[in-house]
Amino acid sequence: MDNLLSDGLNLLVFGMGFVFVFLTLLVAVTGLMSKLVMKFEPAPAPKAPKVRPAVSPSAANNDQLIAVMTAAVHKYRS
C-alpha cells in the first residue's frame, strides 16, 4: 500500500511539473512571437475620422423606417 501511494504521488509530481513547464514555455514562446510580429509588421496607417453630417436624417427615411417597422409588427402579430 505504501509503495502504491508513493508511486501515485511520484506520478502526480511529474505530471503537474510537466504541465507547468509546458505552459510556461507556451507563454514565453507566444510572447516572443508577439514581439517578433510587432517588430516586422508595419504600424497601421491612421484613418481619418468620419465626419457626421450636421443635418439629421430626412423625414422620408424616418417615414420609411416607421413603415417597415409597422409592417414587421403587423406580420409578427398575424
N, CA, C and O atoms as a Tripos MOL2 file, in Angstrom:
@<TRIPOS>MOLECULE
protein
  312   311    78     0     0
PROTEIN
NO_CHARGES

@<TRIPOS>ATOM
      1 N           0.8210   -1.1870    0.0000 N.3       1 MET1
      2 CA          0.0000    0.0000    0.0000 C.3       1 MET1
      3 C           0.8660    1.2520    0.0000 C.2       1 MET1
      4 O           0.5550    2.2220   -0.6910 O.2       1 MET1
      5 N           1.9430    1.2370    0.7660 N.am      2 ASP2
      6 CA          2.8380    2.3870    0.8450 C.3       2 ASP2
      7 C           3.5110    2.6200   -0.5010 C.2       2 ASP2
      8 O           3.7010    3.7660   -0.9070 O.2       2 ASP2
      9 N           3.8700    1.5500   -1.1940 N.am      3 ASN3
     10 CA          4.5060    1.6550   -2.4950 C.3       3 ASN3
     11 C           3.5450    2.2570   -3.5260 C.2       3 ASN3
     12 O           3.9510    3.0620   -4.3640 O.2       3 ASN3
     13 N           2.2800    1.8670   -3.4590 N.am      4 LEU4
     14 CA          1.2830    2.3720   -4.3870 C.3       4 LEU4
     15 C           1.0490    3.8670   -4.1650 C.2       4 LEU4
     16 O           0.8960    4.6200   -5.1260 O.2       4 LEU4
     17 N           1.0210    4.2930   -2.9120 N.am      5 LEU5
     18 CA          0.8290    5.7050   -2.5960 C.3       5 LEU5
     19 C           2.0270    6.5330   -3.0550 C.2       5 LEU5
     20 O           1.8410    7.6210   -3.5980 O.2       5 LEU5
     21 N           3.2190    6.0560   -2.8550 N.am      6 SER6
     22 CA          4.4030    6.8040   -3.2940 C.3       6 SER6
     23 C           4.4770    6.8700   -4.8200 C.2       6 SER6
     24 O           4.8930    7.8850   -5.3780 O.2       6 SER6
     25 N           4.0710    5.7790   -5.5010 N.am      7 ASP7
     26 CA          4.0380    5.8140   -6.9690 C.3       7 ASP7
     27 C           3.0090    6.8380   -7.4670 C.2       7 ASP7
     28 O           3.2560    7.5380   -8.4490 O.2       7 ASP7
     29 N           1.8760    6.9220   -6.8030 N.am      8 GLY8
     30 CA          0.8520    7.8990   -7.1810 C.3       8 GLY8
     31 C           1.3230    9.3240   -6.9870 C.2       8 GLY8
     32 O           1.1130   10.1820   -7.8440 O.2       8 GLY8
     33 N           1.9680    9.5750   -5.8420 N.am      9 LEU9
     34 CA          2.4970   10.9180   -5.5920 C.3       9 LEU9
     35 C           3.6180   11.2690   -6.5690 C.2       9 LEU9
     36 O           3.7300   12.4110   -7.0160 O.2       9 LEU9
     37 N           4.4380   10.2820   -6.8920 N.am     10 ASN10
     38 CA          5.5090   10.4840   -7.8600 C.3      10 ASN10
     39 C           4.9290   10.8640   -9.2260 C.2      10 ASN10
     40 O           5.4030   11.7970   -9.8740 O.2      10 ASN10
     41 N           3.9070   10.1370   -9.6490 N.am     11 LEU11
     42 CA          3.2500   10.4230  -10.9120 C.3      11 LEU11
     43 C           2.5910   11.8010  -10.8900 C.2      11 LEU11
     44 O           2.6310   12.5290  -11.8820 O.2      11 LEU11
     45 N           1.9890   12.1520   -9.7620 N.am     12 LEU12
     46 CA          1.3680   13.4610   -9.6070 C.3      12 LEU12
     47 C           2.3800   14.5830   -9.7640 C.2      12 LEU12
     48 O           2.1320   15.5540  -10.4790 O.2      12 LEU12
     49 N           3.5180   14.4510   -9.1000 N.am     13 VAL13
     50 CA          4.5480   15.4970   -9.1550 C.3      13 VAL13
     51 C           5.1080   15.6300  -10.5680 C.2      13 VAL13
     52 O           5.2530   16.7430  -11.0730 O.2      13 VAL13
     53 N           5.4220   14.5110  -11.2050 N.am     14 PHE14
     54 CA          5.9690   14.5900  -12.5550 C.3      14 PHE14
     55 C           4.9300   15.1010  -13.5590 C.2      14 PHE14
     56 O           5.2610   15.8770  -14.4550 O.2      14 PHE14
     57 N           3.7040   14.6750  -13.4110 N.am     15 GLY15
     58 CA          2.6590   15.1320  -14.3300 C.3      15 GLY15
     59 C           2.4060   16.6150  -14.2030 C.2      15 GLY15
     60 O           2.3680   17.3300  -15.2050 O.2      15 GLY15
     61 N           2.2310   17.0890  -12.9720 N.am     16 MET16
     62 CA          1.9850   18.5240  -12.7710 C.3      16 MET16
     63 C           3.2190   19.3430  -13.1390 C.2      16 MET16
     64 O           3.0910   20.4540  -13.6540 O.2      16 MET16
     65 N           4.3850   18.8200  -12.8880 N.am     17 GLY17
     66 CA          5.6140   19.5210  -13.2730 C.3      17 GLY17
     67 C           5.7200   19.6570  -14.7790 C.2      17 GLY17
     68 O           6.0860   20.7140  -15.2930 O.2      17 GLY17
     69 N           5.3970   18.5740  -15.4890 N.am     18 PHE18
     70 CA          5.4410   18.6250  -16.9500 C.3      18 PHE18
     71 C           4.4510   19.6480  -17.4870 C.2      18 PHE18
     72 O           4.7940   20.4210  -18.3810 O.2      18 PHE18
     73 N           3.2330   19.6680  -16.9610 N.am     19 VAL19
     74 CA          2.2280   20.6310  -17.4120 C.3      19 VAL19
     75 C           2.6860   22.0520  -17.1060 C.2      19 VAL19
     76 O           2.5240   22.9400  -17.9430 O.2      19 VAL19
     77 N           3.2550   22.2860  -15.9240 N.am     20 PHE20
     78 CA          3.7340   23.6130  -15.5620 C.3      20 PHE20
     79 C           4.8400   24.0810  -16.5030 C.2      20 PHE20
     80 O           4.8230   25.2210  -16.9660 O.2      20 PHE20
     81 N           5.7900   23.2130  -16.7840 N.am     21 VAL21
     82 CA          6.8920   23.5710  -17.6900 C.3      21 VAL21
     83 C           6.3590   23.8380  -19.0950 C.2      21 VAL21
     84 O           6.7800   24.7930  -19.7470 O.2      21 VAL21
     85 N           5.4340   22.9960  -19.5640 N.am     22 PHE22
     86 CA          4.8800   23.1810  -20.9030 C.3      22 PHE22
     87 C           4.1330   24.5060  -21.0110 C.2      22 PHE22
     88 O           4.3140   25.2380  -21.9840 O.2      22 PHE22
     89 N           3.3040   24.8210  -20.0340 N.am     23 LEU23
     90 CA          2.5540   26.0820  -20.0860 C.3      23 LEU23
     91 C           3.4750   27.2930  -19.9640 C.2      23 LEU23
     92 O           3.2290   28.3250  -20.5880 O.2      23 LEU23
     93 N           4.5250   27.1740  -19.1710 N.am     24 THR24
     94 CA          5.4910   28.2690  -19.0650 C.3      24 THR24
     95 C           6.1900   28.5000  -20.4040 C.2      24 THR24
     96 O           6.3550   29.6420  -20.8320 O.2      24 THR24
     97 N           6.5950   27.4260  -21.0560 N.am     25 LEU25
     98 CA          7.2160   27.5570  -22.3780 C.3      25 LEU25
     99 C           6.2250   28.1170  -23.3980 C.2      25 LEU25
    100 O           6.6020   28.9160  -24.2550 O.2      25 LEU25
    101 N           4.9840   27.7100  -23.3100 N.am     26 LEU26
    102 CA          3.9710   28.2070  -24.2280 C.3      26 LEU26
    103 C           3.7810   29.7110  -24.0780 C.2      26 LEU26
    104 O           3.6840   30.4250  -25.0760 O.2      26 LEU26
    105 N           3.7290   30.1940  -22.8520 N.am     27 VAL27
    106 CA          3.5890   31.6360  -22.6120 C.3      27 VAL27
    107 C           4.8140   32.3780  -23.1240 C.2      27 VAL27
    108 O           4.6800   33.4360  -23.7390 O.2      27 VAL27
    109 N           6.0050   31.8420  -22.8800 N.am     28 ALA28
    110 CA          7.2370   32.5010  -23.3170 C.3      28 ALA28
    111 C           7.3150   32.5560  -24.8450 C.2      28 ALA28
    112 O           7.6510   33.5980  -25.4080 O.2      28 ALA28
    113 N           7.0100   31.4560  -25.5120 N.am     29 VAL29
    114 CA          7.0860   31.4240  -26.9740 C.3      29 VAL29
    115 C           6.0230   32.3340  -27.5850 C.2      29 VAL29
    116 O           6.2850   32.9960  -28.5890 O.2      29 VAL29
    117 N           4.8310   32.3770  -26.9960 N.am     30 THR30
    118 CA          3.7780   33.2590  -27.5080 C.3      30 THR30
    119 C           4.1800   34.7250  -27.3610 C.2      30 THR30
    120 O           3.9560   35.5250  -28.2680 O.2      30 THR30
    121 N           4.7680   35.0730  -26.2300 N.am     31 GLY31
    122 CA          5.2500   36.4480  -26.0340 C.3      31 GLY31
    123 C           6.3600   36.7950  -27.0120 C.2      31 GLY31
    124 O           6.3990   37.9050  -27.5430 O.2      31 GLY31
    125 N           7.2580   35.8580  -27.2490 N.am     32 LEU32
    126 CA          8.3500   36.0780  -28.2040 C.3      32 LEU32
    127 C           7.8030   36.2640  -29.6130 C.2      32 LEU32
    128 O           8.2490   37.1470  -30.3460 O.2      32 LEU32
    129 N           6.8430   35.4370  -29.9880 N.am     33 MET33
    130 CA          6.2420   35.5760  -31.3260 C.3      33 MET33
    131 C           5.5240   36.9100  -31.4590 C.2      33 MET33
    132 O           5.5750   37.5370  -32.5170 O.2      33 MET33
    133 N           4.8620   37.3490  -30.4090 N.am     34 SER34
    134 CA          4.1630   38.6290  -30.4480 C.3      34 SER34
    135 C           5.1530   39.7810  -30.6520 C.2      34 SER34
    136 O           4.9080   40.6810  -31.4550 O.2      34 SER34
    137 N           6.2580   39.7460  -29.9290 N.am     35 LYS35
    138 CA          7.2740   40.7910  -30.0940 C.3      35 LYS35
    139 C           7.8890   40.7540  -31.4920 C.2      35 LYS35
    140 O           8.1680   41.7970  -32.0820 O.2      35 LYS35
    141 N           8.0940   39.5620  -32.0100 N.am     36 LEU36
    142 CA          8.6700   39.4080  -33.3380 C.3      36 LEU36
    143 C           7.7330   39.9610  -34.4090 C.2      36 LEU36
    144 O           8.1720   40.6560  -35.3260 O.2      36 LEU36
    145 N           6.4580   39.6560  -34.2930 N.am     37 VAL37
    146 CA          5.4860   40.1530  -35.2700 C.3      37 VAL37
    147 C           5.3730   41.6650  -35.1890 C.2      37 VAL37
    148 O           5.3150   42.3340  -36.2210 O.2      37 VAL37
    149 N           5.3410   42.2160  -33.9800 N.am     38 MET38
    150 CA          5.2340   43.6680  -33.8310 C.3      38 MET38
    151 C           6.4750   44.3710  -34.3780 C.2      38 MET38
    152 O           6.3950   45.5190  -34.8170 O.2      38 MET38
    153 N           7.6150   43.6940  -34.3530 N.am     39 LYS39
    154 CA          8.8430   44.3000  -34.8610 C.3      39 LYS39
    155 C           8.8310   44.3810  -36.3800 C.2      39 LYS39
    156 O           9.2470   45.3920  -36.9470 O.2      39 LYS39
    157 N           8.3600   43.3290  -37.0500 N.am     40 PHE40
    158 CA          8.4150   43.2820  -38.5030 C.3      40 PHE40
    159 C           7.1380   43.7640  -39.1870 C.2      40 PHE40
    160 O           7.1670   44.0970  -40.3710 O.2      40 PHE40
    161 N           6.0450   43.8060  -38.4810 N.am     41 GLU41
    162 CA          4.7850   44.2480  -39.0740 C.3      41 GLU41
    163 C           4.7070   45.7690  -38.9850 C.2      41 GLU41
    164 O           4.8690   46.3290  -37.9010 O.2      41 GLU41
    165 N           4.4620   46.4470  -40.1080 N.am     42 PRO42
    166 CA          4.3760   47.9090  -40.0440 C.3      42 PRO42
    167 C           3.1290   48.3400  -39.2840 C.2      42 PRO42
    168 O           2.1140   47.6430  -39.2640 O.2      42 PRO42
    169 N           3.2340   49.4840  -38.6710 N.am     43 ALA43
    170 CA          2.0930   50.0200  -37.9200 C.3      43 ALA43
    171 C           0.9900   50.4170  -38.9040 C.2      43 ALA43
    172 O           1.2840   50.9160  -39.9900 O.2      43 ALA43
    173 N          -0.2590   50.2050  -38.5390 N.am     44 PRO44
    174 CA         -1.3420   50.5800  -39.4480 C.3      44 PRO44
    175 C          -1.4120   52.0920  -39.6200 C.2      44 PRO44
    176 O          -1.1650   52.8570  -38.6880 O.2      44 PRO44
    177 N          -1.7530   52.4990  -40.8340 N.am     45 ALA45
    178 CA         -1.8660   53.9250  -41.1120 C.3      45 ALA45
    179 C          -3.0820   54.4790  -40.3870 C.2      45 ALA45
    180 O          -4.1350   53.8420  -40.3610 O.2      45 ALA45
    181 N          -2.9430   55.6660  -39.7960 N.am     46 PRO46
    182 CA         -4.0970   56.2370  -39.0920 C.3      46 PRO46
    183 C          -5.1980   56.5990  -40.0840 C.2      46 PRO46
    184 O          -4.9390   57.1570  -41.1500 O.2      46 PRO46
    185 N          -6.4070   56.2760  -39.7140 N.am     47 LYS47
    186 CA         -7.5450   56.5770  -40.5730 C.3      47 LYS47
    187 C          -8.1190   57.9390  -40.2130 C.2      47 LYS47
    188 O          -8.1140   58.3490  -39.0520 O.2      47 LYS47
    189 N          -8.6110   58.6240  -41.2280 N.am     48 ALA48
    190 CA         -9.2440   59.9140  -40.9910 C.3      48 ALA48
    191 C         -10.5810   59.6810  -40.2980 C.2      48 ALA48
    192 O         -11.3100   58.7540  -40.6520 O.2      48 ALA48
    193 N         -10.9040   60.5020  -39.3290 N.am     49 PRO49
    194 CA        -12.1900   60.3160  -38.6480 C.3      49 PRO49
    195 C         -13.3540   60.6100  -39.5920 C.2      49 PRO49
    196 O         -13.2790   61.4960  -40.4430 O.2      49 PRO49
    197 N         -14.4170   59.8530  -39.4190 N.am     50 LYS50
    198 CA        -15.5920   60.0660  -40.2520 C.3      50 LYS50
    199 C         -16.2930   61.3400  -39.8060 C.2      50 LYS50
    200 O         -16.4580   61.5960  -38.6130 O.2      50 LYS50
    201 N         -16.6950   62.1220  -40.7790 N.am     51 VAL51
    202 CA        -17.3960   63.3660  -40.4930 C.3      51 VAL51
    203 C         -18.8910   63.0710  -40.5850 C.2      51 VAL51
    204 O         -19.3800   62.6210  -41.6210 O.2      51 VAL51
    205 N         -19.6060   63.3270  -39.5000 N.am     52 ARG52
    206 CA        -21.0400   63.1040  -39.4880 C.3      52 ARG52
    207 C         -21.7350   64.3520  -40.0030 C.2      52 ARG52
    208 O         -21.3330   65.4680  -39.6750 O.2      52 ARG52
    209 N         -22.7620   64.1770  -40.7970 N.am     53 PRO53
    210 CA        -23.4860   65.3490  -41.2900 C.3      53 PRO53
    211 C         -24.1800   66.0690  -40.1320 C.2      53 PRO53
    212 O         -24.6690   65.4420  -39.1920 O.2      53 PRO53
    213 N         -24.2110   67.3900  -40.2260 N.am     54 ALA54
    214 CA        -24.8180   68.1950  -39.1730 C.3      54 ALA54
    215 C         -26.3370   68.0880  -39.2100 C.2      54 ALA54
    216 O         -27.0050   68.3210  -38.2030 O.2      54 ALA54
    217 N         -26.8810   67.7360  -40.3710 N.am     55 VAL55
    218 CA        -28.3260   67.6630  -40.5250 C.3      55 VAL55
    219 C         -28.7810   66.2540  -40.1560 C.2      55 VAL55
    220 O         -28.1200   65.2780  -40.5120 O.2      55 VAL55
    221 N         -29.8950   66.1390  -39.4520 N.am     56 SER56
    222 CA        -30.4230   64.8270  -39.0970 C.3      56 SER56
    223 C         -30.9790   64.1520  -40.3410 C.2      56 SER56
    224 O         -31.2240   64.8290  -41.3400 O.2      56 SER56
    225 N         -31.1860   62.8420  -40.3150 N.am     57 PRO57
    226 CA        -31.7230   62.1430  -41.4830 C.3      57 PRO57
    227 C         -33.0600   62.7420  -41.8980 C.2      57 PRO57
    228 O         -33.8210   63.2580  -41.0800 O.2      57 PRO57
    229 N         -33.3130   62.6550  -43.1780 N.am     58 SER58
    230 CA        -34.5330   63.2780  -43.6900 C.3      58 SER58
    231 C         -35.7670   62.5770  -43.1540 C.2      58 SER58
    232 O         -35.7060   61.4380  -42.6920 O.2      58 SER58
    233 N         -36.8830   63.2770  -43.2260 N.am     59 ALA59
    234 CA        -38.1410   62.7420  -42.7250 C.3      59 ALA59
    235 C         -38.5910   61.5510  -43.5610 C.2      59 ALA59
    236 O         -39.2920   60.6710  -43.0610 O.2      59 ALA59
    237 N         -38.1890   61.5170  -44.8430 N.am     60 ALA60
    238 CA        -38.5750   60.4040  -45.7000 C.3      60 ALA60
    239 C         -37.9520   59.1070  -45.1990 C.2      60 ALA60
    240 O         -38.6000   58.0610  -45.2130 O.2      60 ALA60
    241 N         -36.7000   59.1700  -44.7570 N.am     61 ASN61
    242 CA        -36.0520   57.9760  -44.2170 C.3      61 ASN61
    243 C         -36.7440   57.5110  -42.9400 C.2      61 ASN61
    244 O         -36.9210   56.3120  -42.7210 O.2      61 ASN61
    245 N         -37.1380   58.4800  -42.0880 N.am     62 ASN62
    246 CA        -37.8480   58.1160  -40.8680 C.3      62 ASN62
    247 C         -39.2070   57.5120  -41.1890 C.2      62 ASN62
    248 O         -39.6130   56.5280  -40.5710 O.2      62 ASN62
    249 N         -39.9140   58.0990  -42.1590 N.am     63 ASP63
    250 CA        -41.2140   57.5620  -42.5440 C.3      63 ASP63
    251 C         -41.0770   56.1510  -43.0950 C.2      63 ASP63
    252 O         -41.8960   55.2810  -42.8000 O.2      63 ASP63
    253 N         -40.0550   55.9280  -43.8840 N.am     64 GLN64
    254 CA        -39.8340   54.5950  -44.4480 C.3      64 GLN64
    255 C         -39.4930   53.5990  -43.3360 C.2      64 GLN64
    256 O         -39.9650   52.4630  -43.3560 O.2      64 GLN64
    257 N         -38.6850   54.0160  -42.3820 N.am     65 LEU65
    258 CA        -38.3310   53.1540  -41.2690 C.3      65 LEU65
    259 C         -39.5600   52.8140  -40.4340 C.2      65 LEU65
    260 O         -39.7330   51.6650  -40.0300 O.2      65 LEU65
    261 N         -40.3970   53.7820  -40.1770 N.am     66 ILE66
    262 CA        -41.6170   53.5470  -39.4100 C.3      66 ILE66
    263 C         -42.5290   52.5930  -40.1590 C.2      66 ILE66
    264 O         -43.1340   51.7110  -39.5490 O.2      66 ILE66
    265 N         -42.6390   52.7530  -41.4730 N.am     67 ALA67
    266 CA        -43.4840   51.8660  -42.2740 C.3      67 ALA67
    267 C         -42.9610   50.4270  -42.2300 C.2      67 ALA67
    268 O         -43.7440   49.4850  -42.1080 O.2      67 ALA67
    269 N         -41.6680   50.2620  -42.3290 N.am     68 VAL68
    270 CA        -41.0880   48.9240  -42.2910 C.3      68 VAL68
    271 C         -41.3020   48.2870  -40.9180 C.2      68 VAL68
    272 O         -41.6530   47.1100  -40.8310 O.2      68 VAL68
    273 N         -41.0950   49.0470  -39.8590 N.am     69 MET69
    274 CA        -41.2860   48.5160  -38.5140 C.3      69 MET69
    275 C         -42.7530   48.1680  -38.2570 C.2      69 MET69
    276 O         -43.0480   47.1510  -37.6310 O.2      69 MET69
    277 N         -43.6630   49.0000  -38.7330 N.am     70 THR70
    278 CA        -45.0900   48.7320  -38.5630 C.3      70 THR70
    279 C         -45.4800   47.4630  -39.3050 C.2      70 THR70
    280 O         -46.2420   46.6490  -38.7840 O.2      70 THR70
    281 N         -44.9620   47.2870  -40.5240 N.am     71 ALA71
    282 CA        -45.2640   46.0780  -41.2910 C.3      71 ALA71
    283 C         -44.7010   44.8420  -40.5960 C.2      71 ALA71
    284 O         -45.3440   43.7920  -40.5940 O.2      71 ALA71
    285 N         -43.5300   44.9480  -40.0150 N.am     72 ALA72
    286 CA        -42.9260   43.8120  -39.3230 C.3      72 ALA72
    287 C         -43.7380   43.4290  -38.0930 C.2      72 ALA72
    288 O         -43.9530   42.2440  -37.8380 O.2      72 ALA72
    289 N         -44.1930   44.4190  -37.3260 N.am     73 VAL73
    290 CA        -45.0100   44.1460  -36.1460 C.3      73 VAL73
    291 C         -46.3360   43.5300  -36.5630 C.2      73 VAL73
    292 O         -46.8040   42.5760  -35.9430 O.2      73 VAL73
    293 N         -46.9420   44.0740  -37.6140 N.am     74 HIS74
    294 CA        -48.2200   43.5270  -38.0990 C.3      74 HIS74
    295 C         -48.0470   42.0880  -38.5620 C.2      74 HIS74
    296 O         -48.8940   41.2380  -38.2860 O.2      74 HIS74
    297 N         -46.9530   41.8110  -39.2630 N.am     75 LYS75
    298 CA        -46.6930   40.4530  -39.7410 C.3      75 LYS75
    299 C         -46.4560   39.4980  -38.5660 C.2      75 LYS75
    300 O         -46.8940   38.3480  -38.5950 O.2      75 LYS75
    301 N         -45.7550   39.9880  -37.5260 N.am     76 TYR76
    302 CA        -45.4820   39.1570  -36.3690 C.3      76 TYR76
    303 C         -46.7710   38.8070  -35.6060 C.2      76 TYR76
    304 O         -46.9450   37.6790  -35.1470 O.2      76 TYR76
    305 N         -47.6750   39.8020  -35.4800 N.am     77 ARG77
    306 CA        -48.9020   39.5880  -34.7190 C.3      77 ARG77
    307 C         -49.9450   38.7740  -35.4710 C.2      77 ARG77
    308 O         -50.8380   38.1940  -34.8530 O.2      77 ARG77
    309 N         -49.8460   38.7240  -36.7940 N.am     78 SER78
    310 CA        -50.8730   37.9900  -37.5460 C.3      78 SER78
    311 C         -50.5300   36.5200  -37.7120 C.2      78 SER78
    312 O         -51.2950   35.7720  -38.3200 O.2      78 SER78
@<TRIPOS>BOND
     1     1     2 1
     2     2     3 1
     3     3     4 2
     4     3     5 am
     5     5     6 1
     6     6     7 1
     7     7     8 2
     8     7     9 am
     9     9    10 1
    10    10    11 1
    11    11    12 2
    12    11    13 am
    13    13    14 1
    14    14    15 1
    15    15    16 2
    16    15    17 am
    17    17    18 1
    18    18    19 1
    19    19    20 2
    20    19    21 am
    21    21    22 1
    22    22    23 1
    23    23    24 2
    24    23    25 am
    25    25    26 1
    26    26    27 1
    27    27    28 2
    28    27    29 am
    29    29    30 1
    30    30    31 1
    31    31    32 2
    32    31    33 am
    33    33    34 1
    34    34    35 1
    35    35    36 2
    36    35    37 am
    37    37    38 1
    38    38    39 1
    39    39    40 2
    40    39    41 am
    41    41    42 1
    42    42    43 1
    43    43    44 2
    44    43    45 am
    45    45    46 1
    46    46    47 1
    47    47    48 2
    48    47    49 am
    49    49    50 1
    50    50    51 1
    51    51    52 2
    52    51    53 am
    53    53    54 1
    54    54    55 1
    55    55    56 2
    56    55    57 am
    57    57    58 1
    58    58    59 1
    59    59    60 2
    60    59    61 am
    61    61    62 1
    62    62    63 1
    63    63    64 2
    64    63    65 am
    65    65    66 1
    66    66    67 1
    67    67    68 2
    68    67    69 am
    69    69    70 1
    70    70    71 1
    71    71    72 2
    72    71    73 am
    73    73    74 1
    74    74    75 1
    75    75    76 2
    76    75    77 am
    77    77    78 1
    78    78    79 1
    79    79    80 2
    80    79    81 am
    81    81    82 1
    82    82    83 1
    83    83    84 2
    84    83    85 am
    85    85    86 1
    86    86    87 1
    87    87    88 2
    88    87    89 am
    89    89    90 1
    90    90    91 1
    91    91    92 2
    92    91    93 am
    93    93    94 1
    94    94    95 1
    95    95    96 2
    96    95    97 am
    97    97    98 1
    98    98    99 1
    99    99   100 2
   100    99   101 am
   101   101   102 1
   102   102   103 1
   103   103   104 2
   104   103   105 am
   105   105   106 1
   106   106   107 1
   107   107   108 2
   108   107   109 am
   109   109   110 1
   110   110   111 1
   111   111   112 2
   112   111   113 am
   113   113   114 1
   114   114   115 1
   115   115   116 2
   116   115   117 am
   117   117   118 1
   118   118   119 1
   119   119   120 2
   120   119   121 am
   121   121   122 1
   122   122   123 1
   123   123   124 2
   124   123   125 am
   125   125   126 1
   126   126   127 1
   127   127   128 2
   128   127   129 am
   129   129   130 1
   130   130   131 1
   131   131   132 2
   132   131   133 am
   133   133   134 1
   134   134   135 1
   135   135   136 2
   136   135   137 am
   137   137   138 1
   138   138   139 1
   139   139   140 2
   140   139   141 am
   141   141   142 1
   142   142   143 1
   143   143   144 2
   144   143   145 am
   145   145   146 1
   146   146   147 1
   147   147   148 2
   148   147   149 am
   149   149   150 1
   150   150   151 1
   151   151   152 2
   152   151   153 am
   153   153   154 1
   154   154   155 1
   155   155   156 2
   156   155   157 am
   157   157   158 1
   158   158   159 1
   159   159   160 2
   160   159   161 am
   161   161   162 1
   162   162   163 1
   163   163   164 2
   164   163   165 am
   165   165   166 1
   166   166   167 1
   167   167   168 2
   168   167   169 am
   169   169   170 1
   170   170   171 1
   171   171   172 2
   172   171   173 am
   173   173   174 1
   174   174   175 1
   175   175   176 2
   176   175   177 am
   177   177   178 1
   178   178   179 1
   179   179   180 2
   180   179   181 am
   181   181   182 1
   182   182   183 1
   183   183   184 2
   184   183   185 am
   185   185   186 1
   186   186   187 1
   187   187   188 2
   188   187   189 am
   189   189   190 1
   190   190   191 1
   191   191   192 2
   192   191   193 am
   193   193   194 1
   194   194   195 1
   195   195   196 2
   196   195   197 am
   197   197   198 1
   198   198   199 1
   199   199   200 2
   200   199   201 am
   201   201   202 1
   202   202   203 1
   203   203   204 2
   204   203   205 am
   205   205   206 1
   206   206   207 1
   207   207   208 2
   208   207   209 am
   209   209   210 1
   210   210   211 1
   211   211   212 2
   212   211   213 am
   213   213   214 1
   214   214   215 1
   215   215   216 2
   216   215   217 am
   217   217   218 1
   218   218   219 1
   219   219   220 2
   220   219   221 am
   221   221   222 1
   222   222   223 1
   223   223   224 2
   224   223   225 am
   225   225   226 1
   226   226   227 1
   227   227   228 2
   228   227   229 am
   229   229   230 1
   230   230   231 1
   231   231   232 2
   232   231   233 am
   233   233   234 1
   234   234   235 1
   235   235   236 2
   236   235   237 am
   237   237   238 1
   238   238   239 1
   239   239   240 2
   240   239   241 am
   241   241   242 1
   242   242   243 1
   243   243   244 2
   244   243   245 am
   245   245   246 1
   246   246   247 1
   247   247   248 2
   248   247   249 am
   249   249   250 1
   250   250   251 1
   251   251   252 2
   252   251   253 am
   253   253   254 1
   254   254   255 1
   255   255   256 2
   256   255   257 am
   257   257   258 1
   258   258   259 1
   259   259   260 2
   260   259   261 am
   261   261   262 1
   262   262   263 1
   263   263   264 2
   264   263   265 am
   265   265   266 1
   266   266   267 1
   267   267   268 2
   268   267   269 am
   269   269   270 1
   270   270   271 1
   271   271   272 2
   272   271   273 am
   273   273   274 1
   274   274   275 1
   275   275   276 2
   276   275   277 am
   277   277   278 1
   278   278   279 1
   279   279   280 2
   280   279   281 am
   281   281   282 1
   282   282   283 1
   283   283   284 2
   284   283   285 am
   285   285   286 1
   286   286   287 1
   287   287   288 2
   288   287   289 am
   289   289   290 1
   290   290   291 1
   291   291   292 2
   292   291   293 am
   293   293   294 1
   294   294   295 1
   295   295   296 2
   296   295   297 am
   297   297   298 1
   298   298   299 1
   299   299   300 2
   300   299   301 am
   301   301   302 1
   302   302   303 1
   303   303   304 2
   304   303   305 am
   305   305   306 1
   306   306   307 1
   307   307   308 2
   308   307   309 am
   309   309   310 1
   310   310   311 1
   311   311   312 2
@<TRIPOS>SUBSTRUCTURE
     1 MET1         2 RESIDUE 1 A MET
     2 ASP2         6 RESIDUE 1 A ASP
     3 ASN3        10 RESIDUE 1 A ASN
     4 LEU4        14 RESIDUE 1 A LEU
     5 LEU5        18 RESIDUE 1 A LEU
     6 SER6        22 RESIDUE 1 A SER
     7 ASP7        26 RESIDUE 1 A ASP
     8 GLY8        30 RESIDUE 1 A GLY
     9 LEU9        34 RESIDUE 1 A LEU
    10 ASN10       38 RESIDUE 1 A ASN
    11 LEU11       42 RESIDUE 1 A LEU
    12 LEU12       46 RESIDUE 1 A LEU
    13 VAL13       50 RESIDUE 1 A VAL
    14 PHE14       54 RESIDUE 1 A PHE
    15 GLY15       58 RESIDUE 1 A GLY
    16 MET16       62 RESIDUE 1 A MET
    17 GLY17       66 RESIDUE 1 A GLY
    18 PHE18       70 RESIDUE 1 A PHE
    19 VAL19       74 RESIDUE 1 A VAL
    20 PHE20       78 RESIDUE 1 A PHE
    21 VAL21       82 RESIDUE 1 A VAL
    22 PHE22       86 RESIDUE 1 A PHE
    23 LEU23       90 RESIDUE 1 A LEU
    24 THR24       94 RESIDUE 1 A THR
    25 LEU25       98 RESIDUE 1 A LEU
    26 LEU26      102 RESIDUE 1 A LEU
    27 VAL27      106 RESIDUE 1 A VAL
    28 ALA28      110 RESIDUE 1 A ALA
    29 VAL29      114 RESIDUE 1 A VAL
    30 THR30      118 RESIDUE 1 A THR
    31 GLY31      122 RESIDUE 1 A GLY
    32 LEU32      126 RESIDUE 1 A LEU
    33 MET33      130 RESIDUE 1 A MET
    34 SER34      134 RESIDUE 1 A SER
    35 LYS35      138 RESIDUE 1 A LYS
    36 LEU36      142 RESIDUE 1 A LEU
    37 VAL37      146 RESIDUE 1 A VAL
    38 MET38      150 RESIDUE 1 A MET
    39 LYS39      154 RESIDUE 1 A LYS
    40 PHE40      158 RESIDUE 1 A PHE
    41 GLU41      162 RESIDUE 1 A GLU
    42 PRO42      166 RESIDUE 1 A PRO
    43 ALA43      170 RESIDUE 1 A ALA
    44 PRO44      174 RESIDUE 1 A PRO
    45 ALA45      178 RESIDUE 1 A ALA
    46 PRO46      182 RESIDUE 1 A PRO
    47 LYS47      186 RESIDUE 1 A LYS
    48 ALA48      190 RESIDUE 1 A ALA
    49 PRO49      194 RESIDUE 1 A PRO
    50 LYS50      198 RESIDUE 1 A LYS
    51 VAL51      202 RESIDUE 1 A VAL
    52 ARG52      206 RESIDUE 1 A ARG
    53 PRO53      210 RESIDUE 1 A PRO
    54 ALA54      214 RESIDUE 1 A ALA
    55 VAL55      218 RESIDUE 1 A VAL
    56 SER56      222 RESIDUE 1 A SER
    57 PRO57      226 RESIDUE 1 A PRO
    58 SER58      230 RESIDUE 1 A SER
    59 ALA59      234 RESIDUE 1 A ALA
    60 ALA60      238 RESIDUE 1 A ALA
    61 ASN61      242 RESIDUE 1 A ASN
    62 ASN62      246 RESIDUE 1 A ASN
    63 ASP63      250 RESIDUE 1 A ASP
    64 GLN64      254 RESIDUE 1 A GLN
    65 LEU65      258 RESIDUE 1 A LEU
    66 ILE66      262 RESIDUE 1 A ILE
    67 ALA67      266 RESIDUE 1 A ALA
    68 VAL68      270 RESIDUE 1 A VAL
    69 MET69      274 RESIDUE 1 A MET
    70 THR70      278 RESIDUE 1 A THR
    71 ALA71      282 RESIDUE 1 A ALA
    72 ALA72      286 RESIDUE 1 A ALA
    73 VAL73      290 RESIDUE 1 A VAL
    74 HIS74      294 RESIDUE 1 A HIS
    75 LYS75      298 RESIDUE 1 A LYS
    76 TYR76      302 RESIDUE 1 A TYR
    77 ARG77      306 RESIDUE 1 A ARG
    78 SER78      310 RESIDUE 1 A SER
